Amino acid sequence: MSNTQRGFTFVELLVVTTIVLILASAIQPLARVTIQRTREAELRRVLREMRTAIDRFKDAADAGMIPTTELKANSEGYPPDLETLVDGVSVANDATGRKLKFLRRIPLDPTTGTNEWGLRAYQDDPDSTSWSGQNIYDVYSKNQGTGLDGTKYRDWN
């Protein structure tokens, strides 16, 4: 009868653990960049979605589909706030009470995790960081960070 024990020696376990730690430390930065790249792609998609909704509202206002009672004075046909894009506006000269809606919900900023967006009115300077409150001409991220491409998130088009 042989009395041999089977298993790994302490040195073998130490070598395998060291190799696993080295591989994990090499993968961690790559995973971090992948997560950031995914959030940035989502930010671009969300900005495009909201800007398209703003443009669709403006087109509907210019076409006379939105009654002037729904628009603020000096709004230039742009929505008064983001909630209007979600809640919708009554269609002009439509007795059925139908509403035009432009967004299902105000999306979250994937870089901040909130639905707080920087807003610009048509009357504001293009690089303004304070909203005059007259209308919504553009939206931008309130994240003060920099993207992988070296530009500030708030400057993304």
N, C-alpha and C positions, 0 to 999 in steps of 0.2 A: 504494500500500500504506500503510495507516495504522498508526502505531506507538503506539496507545493502550494503556495498561496498565489491567487491570481489577483491582479489589480494594477494600479498605477503607483509609481514611486512618487515621492514628494517632488523630486526634481522634474519629472515629466509633467506633473500638474502645474508647477511653477512656470515652465516653459510655455505650455499651452495657454495659461492665463495671461502671460506677458504678450503673446502673439495676439490674443483676442483684444487686449487693451490697446495695443498699437493700432490694430485695424479699426477699432471703434473711435479712437481719437482722430484717425485720418478721415473717417466718414462724417463725423459731426459737423465740421465746417461746410461740407458739401450739402448736408441736409439743411443747414441753416440758410444757405443761399437759395436752395430749392424752395423752401417755405417763403422766403422774401419774394422770389420771382413769381410765385403763385399769387401772393397778395397783390403784387404790382399789376399783374395781368387782370386780376379781378377789379382793381381800382380803375384801370383804363376802361374796362367794360361798363362799370357802373357810371362813370363820368359820361361815357358816350350815351348810355341809356337816358340819363337825366337831361343831357343837353338836347337829345333828340326829342324828348317830351316837351321841353321848353320851345323848341323850334316848331313842333306840331301845334302847340297852343298859339304861338304867334301866327302861323299860317291860317289857323281857324279864325282868329280875330281879324286878320286882314281880309279873309273871305266873307266876313260878316256873319259867321256862324255863331259867334259869341255876342250876346247883347252888350251894349255899352254900359248898362247898369252893373254888369259883372266886372267891369274894368275900372281901375283907379284912374283919376285924372293924371295926365302926363305919364301914363304907363307905356305908351308907344305900342300897345298891344301885347305886352309881355305879362306873364302871370304875376299876381301880387305876392305870392309866397309858394313854397313847395307843397303845402297842404292842398292848395287849389288844384294842383295837378293830380292829386290822389282823389280828393272829394269830387272833382269834376265841376262843370258849369252847365247851366241850362242851355239848350240849343235855341237860338233866336228863331222866332216865328214858328215854334213847334208846340202845338197844343197838347201833345201827349206827355209833356214833362220829361222828355228824354234828356239825359246828361251826356256830355262828352267827358270821358276820363282819359288821362294821359299817362298815369303811372298806377300800378297796383298798390304800391307802398313806397315810402321814402326808403331807399336802400341804405344799408350800413356801409360806412367807410371801412374797408377791410384793413386799412393800416392803423386805424384808431379804435375800431370796434364799436363806434357810436354812429348815430344818424345825424350828427351835427356837421353841417357843411358850411364852408365859407361861401358867401353870396356876393354877387356884384349886380348892380342895377345898370341899366342902359346909360344912365347919366354919370356913373362912376368912372374914374380913370381905369384903364385896362389892367393896371397892376395894383389897384387899390386893395387893401386888406380890411377896409371898413365899409359896411353896406349902408347906403343912404336910405334904404327901406322903400323906395318908390316902386320897384318891380324887380323881377329876377331875370336878368339877361344871361348870367353865367354862374356856374358853381365850381368850387375847387375844394380840395382836401385841406383840412385844418392841421394836418400832420406837418410838423416843422422839420421832419427828417428829410434825408436825401435818398433817392432811389439808386439802384445798381448802376444806372447810366450816368450818375453824377449830378442830376438835376433835382431841384427841390420838388417834393410832391405837390405843393401848392401851385407850382408853375406848369403843371402838366395840362396839356390840351386834350 
